[in-house]
Amino acid sequence: MPKLSMSTPASRNGSMRAADTDRIQTAQLLTDAAASGKLGVNEYEDRLTRAYAAQTYEELDRLSADLPGAVTRGRSGPCRPAPSSLLLAILSGFERRGRWNVPKRLTTFALWGGGVVDMRYADFTAHDVEIRSYSIMGGQTILVPPEVNVDLHGKGVMGSFDHTVDGEGSPGAPCVRISGFSLWGSVGVKRKKRKGS
């Protein structure tokens, strides 16, 4: 009878399996480097895609070793999701663009108004993000970056709620689940590249 070997913990921290929070922390470090001009947009997107697909601390460390602020993975505290947020537009509008922390739960509401949620330059603080969007005689646009996975489940009543988004996300990248409804309004979801790529 052949001997079965039990897997043992890795002797080196680098070969241990990375968690979603470790990938998110590396993504935030890469975003810092891109925002300060240390990484070009194409290199940033390439490293970001590889960070989300990384399986070990060693893979994550290789992606950020040449950047200021790089730390050895597995020694930092857990990444905490940003608090749930509400974006509200009543006879007005809202915009969430640029660098911001995407919470685990986000609710958007537009009544005779409109809004834009642009996640292309944002920091994801959770692997799974839930967005509930409601538009009544108003319109909203949600922009997601190329690597993010999207799951859409909304209803349009005498209005529209997108049910598909062009392109596929990357394995291991955050998943954004968008639900809600529009009444005489719209909720549009678009996958859009970052400028310069």
Residue, then its C-alpha position, 0 to 999 in steps of 0.5 A: m500500500p503506497k504511503l500517503s503524505m500529509s501536506t505540512p505548513a510551508s517552511r517559508n512564509g513566501s510559499m504559503r497560500a495568500a488570502d483575498t485580503d492579501r491580494i487586496q493589500t497588494a492591489q492598494l500598494l500598486t494603486d498607490a504606485a500608479a497614482s504617484g507615477k511610479l507605475g505606468v497604466n499598462e504596467y499597473e493593470d498587468r501587475l494588478t491582474r497578476a496580483y488578483a490571480a496570485q496564489t502565494y505570498e511569494e507571488l505577491d511579494r514579487l509584484s511589489a518588491d520594487l515599490p516603496g512601502a512594500v511589506t512582507r506579506g502575512r505579517s500585516g493586519p487584516c484588511r477591513p472593508a470600508p463602511s457601507s455607504l449611501l449615495l443619494a440624488i434627489l433633484s440633484g446628482f452624485e459622483r464618486r470618481g478617482r481614488w476612493n475606498v469601495p465598501k463591501r455594501l453600497t446603495t445608490f438612489a436617484l430620484w429625478g436626478g443622476g449619478v456616476v460610480d466610477m471604480r476604475y481608480a478605486d481601492f477595493t476593501a473587500h473581495d465581494v462587493e454588493i451594490r444596490s442601485y435604484s433609479i426613479m425618473g433618473g439615471q445612473t452609470i456604474l463604471v468597472p475596470p477591466e479586471v473586475n468580475v460583474d454579476l448583474h440582477g436588476k429590473g427595469v419597469m418602463g425603464s432600463f437596467d443593464h443585464t450584461v456588461d462587455g468583457e470578462g473579469s480576471p480570475g481572483a479579481p473582486c466580484v461586484r454584484i449589482s442589483g436593484f430596479s429602475l422606474w422610468g429611469s436607467v441603471g447602466v453598467k459599463r466596463k471601461k479601461r483606465k485612461g492611458s491604457 
